[in-house]
Structures are given as structure tokens and as C-alpha cells.
Amino acid sequence: MPRAVIADDEPLLAEDLRRRLAALWPELDVAAVLGDGVAALAAINRLRPDFAFLDIRMPGLSGVQVAQGVAGTRVVFVTAYDAFALQAFDAAAADYLLKPLDEARLLKCIARLQQTHGAPPPAPPALATPRLHWITAGLGDSKRLIAAGEVVYFKARDKYTEVVTVEESHLIRMSLRELAARLDPDGFAQIHRGLIVNLAQVLSIEQDLLGRCSLRLKSRPETLPLSRGYAQRFKAM
């Protein structure tokens, strides 16, 4: 019989999830319902459940910290915030559910967990650097989750990196060097020591009388400088 634990610092929401799981997955044994991250980590290490349904914002330890401290348990994050999807991906989450829970979405999650039950859980990335599919952008309390494909280009800004989309821009703390290592090399290219461009957004290459090259973009009015050291990839365009 598969076993699970639930951790959420809101008792009513934790109980609601327990009732839903009991109705939709009667074979699942919910062995414990916890209210904070420290207790959740201890219970998971003691009970060795197959699955853990974790809120992300909890006292003591966050759900992400709990997930990083356990092995052999598939983690489903259940949260009211969509801004933690990238961290969930880095923690090798089995699924990411948003509150208030949609029953059809929960059923889909259960079906996925049932299919993988008995197979060894994926380990969090260690040797290989995971591809970056989502960017959590913004500073302070203003956050936005941006799909990598929505980005037109990234530009280094002192200690930050500017993420420029078709209509807006945001700042992130990830360096351009780290971005270059994690972005899909078939979709993005570094064109300058301070610039990475989405190749799908390149309209054309222009060259002035001095031989300096720049890129025109499909959906932004500005042009981007193309350094000679990065120009080799664009010669066939």
C-alpha cells in the first residue's frame, strides 16, 4: 500500500487535502499530517513514505528545504504561490499544485503518481545542470514567473541581470554566466559579454562601414551589438 504524509501550516487546508486524497485515492495511506517543515522532515525520515504533499511556505523549514533533505520520497508541492515553480523543478518535484486545489488537476496528479509508484524516484540534479525553463523575475515582493521562451534577451546589469520580454523587463539575481550554462543552447546564444539573445527573436544581422555587427529583433525596436568573438554562430544566417 502506498504511503504519504501531508505538511501544511494551515490545518483546514491540510485536512481538506487529506479528505480529498481519501476519496480519490482510497488505497493511499496518509500516515501523518504535519504543520511545520521541521516536523515534516522528521516524519518523512522516520516513516519513509512514498509521497509527500508539502506546502512551500511553512514555519521552521520551507517545503523546498524539506524536499532537499529527503531521499526516496516523491514530493508534490501544494502552494498558493506560482513563483516557486523553478525551485520546485530544481528539487525534482513530482508535481506542483496551486491552491485552491482543482479536483481535476488533483486527479491528474494522482494518476501520475500511481503510474510511477514502485519506480525509483528521480534524484535532484547533481552532476548535470538542469535546463532553465522558467525564470522567477523581480525584486522584493514583486515577482513574476516567465517562461524562458518568452524572453527576447538577457542583459547584464551590475550585480543583476535584466530579463527583457516583448513588452516589459525585470531584474533577477542570476548571473549571465549561470544563465548561459542553463539555457537551451539550441534556443539561446551569447552575443556579447553582457548579452544573451533568444535566437527565435533575431530578425536580421546588420553590419556598418567599420565592420561592426548588430542584431535586429522581431519584436523589440532596439538593436543588440554582436561581438566578433561570438559572431561565428551567426555567419550562416
HELIX and SHEET records of a PDB file:
HELIX    1   1 PRO A   11  LEU A   24  1                                  14    
HELIX    2   2 GLY A   37  LEU A   47  1                                  11    
HELIX    3   3 GLY A   63  GLN A   68  1                                   6    
HELIX    4   4 ALA A   85  ASP A   90  1                                   6    
HELIX    5   5 GLU A  103  THR A  116  1                                  14    
HELIX    6   6 ALA A  148  GLU A  150  5                                   3    
HELIX    7   7 LEU A  176  ARG A  182  1                                   7    
HELIX    8   8 LEU A  199  GLN A  201  5                                   3    
HELIX    9   9 ARG A  228  PHE A  234  5                                   7    
SHEET    1   A 5 ASP A  29  LEU A  34  0                                        
SHEET    2   A 5 ARG A   3  ALA A   7  1                                        
SHEET    3   A 5 PHE A  51  LEU A  54  1                                        
SHEET    4   A 5 ARG A  74  THR A  79  1                                        
SHEET    5   A 5 ASP A  95  LEU A  98  1                                        
SHEET    1   B 2 TRP A 134  ALA A 137  0                                        
SHEET    2   B 2 ARG A 144  ALA A 147 -1                                        
SHEET    1   C 5 SER A 169  ILE A 172  0                                        
SHEET    2   C 5 TYR A 160  THR A 165 -1                                        
SHEET    3   C 5 VAL A 151  ARG A 157 -1                                        
SHEET    4   C 5 LEU A 195  ASN A 198 -1                                        
SHEET    5   C 5 PHE A 188  HIS A 192 -1                                        
SHEET    1   D 3 VAL A 202  GLN A 207  0                                        
SHEET    2   D 3 CYS A 213  LEU A 217 -1                                        
SHEET    3   D 3 THR A 223  LEU A 226 -1                                        
END                                                                             
